[in-house]
Amino acid sequence: MTVAPSAEIRQFPCLSDNFGVLIHDPDNGTTIAIDVPDAAAYLDILAENGWKLTHILITHHHWDHVQGLSELKEKTGAHVTGPERSRQKITGMDKFVEDGDKILVGPFEVTAISTPGHTLDQISWYFPALKIAHTGDTLFSLGCGRIFEGDMEMMWASLEKLARILPEDTAIYCGHEYTESNAKFALTIDPNNAALKARAAEVETLRAAGKPTLPTTMAQELAANPFLRAADTGVQEALGMVGKSAGEVFAEIRTRKDNA
């Protein structure tokens, strides 16, 4: 998938439902991996395309995002950047970032956006020039990550932050292929949403054909993802929570998803 005149993205399955992502600039040979669920899958795609891996960006410390890091770094010599809060949790990182840091990765300026909730160290990576972001396990298509280390307020603040910072035409990549199950749940929360119904039908068609549902876009998520729509009157009416704060509505939606 071409995303800019000088960059190409390859998204590919890893483990049972993770995605691997590689960003390649043919002009200078920069190749960037985001997370490493499985080193072998990355090495296969690199060899298939004749690319040399130069950089790895890490979103958070969970095993299904970093278990292949040591092997991939050893075999490629790639430079690894990750969250400062992961310093004691992930071995092999060369550079550490905090919220709002802008770093140069090859020719690309990349912004680190701290989005805690799923974990405390979670970083979402935004490439403004490419109009893409990788939101790790914070924002999924039609969903959001389960809250393990943060709390409801923290996760809602992170989702609001992404909605505020990322332009609507941003292509969103994330860590997992959860969209089909997310769509089924979303329809129980926002059943009258035409955009959600259309997206759910599209997702069903894609999955039936064995195709990925990602990337999505920020515009699609703002229109159809109930976890981003906690302030919407229609969502609040469906939940019997008109007049409640968006944070309270989000907490109710996340609790229902946890118990689904």
N, C-alpha and C positions, 0 to 999 in steps of 0.2 A: 504494500500500500504506500503510494507516494504521498507525503504530507507537505513537502516543500521542494523547490527546484533542486536543492542540494542535500536532501535528507530522505531516507527510506526507513520505514518501521517494519519490523517483523514481529508478529505476536504468535505464540505457539503454546500448545498445552504442555504442562508439567505435572507430575504426580497425578492425583485423581481429578482435581478440579482447579488447580492453579494455572496461571498464565505466566509464561516468560515473555519478556519484551526486550528487543534490541533496536537501537537507533543508530543508523549508519550514515555518515557523510562521505560520499564518494570523492569529493573534491580534495580532502586531505587525509582520508583514511580513518578518521575518528569513528570508533564504534563503542556504544554505551549500552551496558546491561542494566536493567532495573530489577533488583532482587535476584536471588539465585535459588529457586526451589530445588533445582536438580542440575548439577553441572553437566551431565551427559547431554541433556537436551540442548543446552546452550552450545556446547562444543560441536554437536551435530549441525546446527544451523550455521554456526560460524564457518565450518568446513564446507558446507554446501554452497555458501556464498563467496568463499574465499576472503572472508573478513578477518582482521586481527583485532581482538578485543583490547581496548585501551583504557576504558573506565567502567567502574561498577558503582551504581548508586543504590543505597539500601534504605528501605522505608521503615522497618522496625525489626525487632529481634526474634520474632517467633520462628520456630524451627523450619516451618514450611516456606519461609522466605530467605533463609540464610544457610540452610544445611549444605548447599553446594558451594558456598563461598570459598572456603579454603582450597578446595580442589581447582575451582575455576581460576582463582588468583594464581595458584602455583603453576598451572599449565599455560597461562596467558601473560602473566606479569602485569595485569591490569591494576590501575590505581583505584583504591576503594574509598568512597566518601559515604558517611552515614551520620545519624543523629548523635549529638554530644551526649544525650541521655543514654545512648547505647554503649558508651565507652567501656564500661565494665561488663557488658553482656555479650558483645560480639568481638571475636578476635580477628585480626587481619585488616582492620581499617587503618587508612593512612591519613585521613582528614576528617574533621568533625564539624558539623554545622548546627546552628540554632535558628530559631524562627526569624524569617526575614532575610537571612544571609543570601547574597547573590554570588554565585561562583561561576567561573568560566570552565566549561567542560568541552575541550576541543574548541570549536568555533562558537559554541552555544552558551549563552548566558542562561543559567538555571537558578530559579528562586526556590529556596527551602521554605515550605510553609508548615509550621508545627500544627498538627491536627490530632491532639491526644484524645483518648477516650477508649478506643480499642486497646491500645497500650499507651503508656505515658511517653514513650519515646517516638511515637509515630510521626514521620515526616512525609508530606506530599510534595512531589517534585513538579514544578511548573516551568515549561519551556515557552516563553512568550513568543519568540520569533517563529516557532513551529506551530503555535496555537494548540499545544497538547499539554496534558497533565497526567501524572500517575498518582492516584490517590490511595495506593496501598490497600489496607483493609479499613479505611475510614468511609469513603463513599463508594458504594457499588451501584450498578445499574438497577434502579428501582428498589434499592435497599441501602443499608449501612452496616458497618461492622458490629458484631456483638461486643458489648462493653465488658472487658476483662479487668483492666487495671485502673480505669478512670471511673467517672460516674455519669449519670444522665446529663447533668448540667454541662459537664466538660464536652461530651460528645455533641450535644446540640450546638454549643458555641463553635466547635470545629466545623460542623456542617454549615452553619451560618457564615463562618469565615470563608469557606470555599465558595459559597454562593455569592459572597460580596467581592471576592478577589478575582475569580475566574470569569472572563467574558463568556457570554452565552455560546459563542462559536468555538469554544475550547473543546477539543476531542478528549474524552476522559477514558483513560486506561486504568485498570485496577487489578487486584491480585487474584480474583477468583471468577469462575463462571457459575454464578448463582442466579442469573437473571430469571430463568423460568420459574423457579420456586419463589423468588421475590415477587414476580408478577402475580402469581396466584394469591399470595398474601396481600399484596397491595390492593387488589380488587375487593378484598373484604373491608378495607379501610376507606377507600375512595371509589365506591362502585359506580358513581355517576360521571366519572371523569372521562370524557371522550378521548383525550390524549392518552390516558392510561390504557383504555380499551384497545386503541389502535396499536400501541406499543406492545401490549400483551399478545395480540394477534400476530404481530411481526415476529416476536420472540418465539412463539410456538412454531411458526413456519421455518425460521432459521434453525432451531434445534432439531426439528424433524428432518431437515436436510443435512444435519451434522455440521452446521456452520456456527461460528461464535457469534454471540450477541454484542460483543465489544469490538471497537470502542463505541461508547455512547457520546452524547454531547451534553454540555451543561444546560443548554436550552431544553433538551429532551427531559433531563432529570428535573429541572425546575417545573416543567409542565406535568410530569407523571409520577415522580418519586414521592410517596407520601411522607417519607422521613424529612424531606425538604419543604413540605407543604403544611407543616404543623400550624402555621398562622392562617391558613386558608379557611374561609367560612364553611365551605362545603365539607371539608375534612372534619372540622369541629362539629358540624351538625350531625354527620354520620356517626360520630363517637359520643354524641350527647354531651359535648364539652364546650358549647358556645360561651364565649366570655372568659374562658380559661386562658392562661398565658401560653404562648407557643412552646415554651419549655415544658410545661405540664402536659400539653398535648403530645409532644414528642415522646416524653417518658411513657405515656400510656401506649403509644404505638410500639415503642421498642419492647415494652413489657409483654404486649400481646404477641409480638414476633418471637420473643424468647420462649413463650409458652405454647406456641403453635405446634 
